[in-house]
Amino acid sequence: MDVNQLESLMRNLVIKETRTNSLDLLESKLADVDQEVYEVMLRSASLFQFLADASNDQFNIAARIIYDKALEFFPNGSIVVDQFIERCLTHPKNNVKQFGLRGAATMVDESVGLSLNNIQLLIQHCLPMKEVFVKTLLDMLIKTLPGVFTEVGVQEQLQKVLECNETIRCRVYEVVCTILEKRPDLLSAADPTLKRALADLDTDDVLLQTSVLPILTQLLATQEGFAYVESVDLFRKVYVNFVTVEVNPYVRFVLPNALKFYANAALVQPALFLSRYPEALDFIFDKAATGDPMLMAVAYECLGIVGKTNEGKIFLSEHQRHKMDAVLKELPNILHTTTEAFKVRFIDCLINLFSVESEPIDNRISSITQKWYETMTEREDLEMVQELFKVPFPDIKMAALRLLSVIVDYRWGQLFFQNTACFGEILLNRSLDVDVNVTQYKYDVIKKLSESTTLDSFVCDTLKRYVSEGAFYRKANVEVVIEGGQ
């Protein structure tokens, strides 16, 4: 295809009646387009006229034509492609800006860098847009911003966007806090954004608070972020603003986020946080006994998060023994009576409490987890886990298998498994397999058990036979048909 043919097609793209056929023709001749003709196409005024009026389907075709060729001709990026994306991002029509956003995302997904100017234009023009591919935009900024985060122009654009409404501000908060999870060294540069988020948290807008707090919780993923949260007195502010408020019609919106905020803090710095802010853990225990299924589910999830680390397990065992005993004793009844929607969440709590942080397993941790299990069930077998596995819903079965998997990491768990009548037979019964993911995970658990040095040899032999046959083995049934029906 030469330049004259291209220009003719470009002119027809602008005409609504000939647009579809011209686009299809352009795509069919794409293999004949060389780099020179491609660059002419990107600079064509007709192309932008077409994009301004194109339908979604036409956008998809145009994206394939333009961005696939861009990667073919310029796998390491090019000023030509940068300029095209820039023209899209600065176009007066938002759908053309979206097309530029799509192109930028395509480049980033293929590890082609964006120009600093285009990153700033994405912040300036796309972040504030009401209708935008939000996930695509945020994911791309999270990938591209860390390397240029401290640039003056980038910070200026971010601060300008923070003057928009609360929905747009939360986009900025999410991008920045997600970046800080991996790059806590950028905390000082992010301080102006974080201060604005903290100001939003101090407002009377409960829905805004409900949006901002989970985002700020991401700061607790690192020790540096934890120190920052402590330096701005956020632990106390959350307690004052959300926990001590007795009358709040929006309590069911706010409290779950406050619970998770404290639980994540305890996950990062268990001993430090729990010793300095004991009222936070009291708050979690209190909500575990409210009788409100939703708040109880969140509270138990949070206890699981607190007890996920060895430090957390030790703290709960030594400093909250009576409260832990109370919530553990209540769990079997909760699991029996709660709805299926909440059941998995309560099981997740147990998975975290019994999970192994590192190998080899510390004897102290093994002792704590065994005592917790015996306190909860008043038994020395895994009948409770077996009953959960019998529930005919794949998500409950999967959760039960995950619980079984973490329990049998311990020697006591393997002995309890062996003490459980019929559990091995139920696990090995392939006729009960109806979900592919559950079947595969069950196989992995059986394989783990088959490698045990604690179980009796005949039990291990049976398990090893199952493993040797594979996860999806089916025994063939051969029938002989006799002529004449006899």
Sequence and secondary structure as in RCSB ss.txt:
>XXXX:A:sequence
MDVNQLESLMRNLVIKETRTNSLDLLESKLADVDQEVYEVMLRSASLFQFLADASNDQFNIAARIIYDKALEFFP
NGSIVVDQFIERCLTHPKNNVKQFGLRGAATMVDESVGLSLNNIQLLIQHCLPMKEVFVKTLLDMLIKTLPGVFT
EVGVQEQLQKVLECNETIRCRVYEVVCTILEKRPDLLSAADPTLKRALADLDTDDVLLQTSVLPILTQLLATQEG
FAYVESVDLFRKVYVNFVTVEVNPYVRFVLPNALKFYANAALVQPALFLSRYPEALDFIFDKAATGDPMLMAVAY
ECLGIVGKTNEGKIFLSEHQRHKMDAVLKELPNILHTTTEAFKVRFIDCLINLFSVESEPIDNRISSITQKWYET
MTEREDLEMVQELFKVPFPDIKMAALRLLSVIVDYRWGQLFFQNTACFGEILLNRSLDVDVNVTQYKYDVIKKLS
ESTTLDSFVCDTLKRYVSEGAFYRKANVEVVIEGGQ
>XXXX:A:secstr
  HHHHHHHHHHHHSHHHHHHHHHHHHHTGGG  HHHHHHHHH HHHHHHHHH  HHHHHHHHHHHHHHHHHH T
T  HHHHHHHHHHHTSSSHHHHHHHHHHHHHHHHTT    HHHHHHIIIIITT SSS HHHHHHHHHHHSGGGTT
 HHHHHHHHHHTTS HHHHHHHHHHHHHHHHH GGGHHHHHHHHHHHHHHHTSS HHHHHHHHHHHHGGGGSHHH
HHHHHHTTHHHHHIIIIIS    TTHHHHHHHHHHHHHHHHHHSHHHHHHH HHHHHHHHHHTTSS HHHHHHHH
HHHHHHTTSHHHHHHHHHHSHHHHHHHHHHHHHHHHHS HHHHHHHHHHHHHHH   SSS  HHHHHHHHHHHHH
HHSSSS HHHHHHHHSS HHHHHHHHHHHHHHTTSHHHHHHHHTSTTHHHHHH GGG   HHHHHHHHHHHHHHH
T SSS HHHHHHHHHHHHH TT          TT  
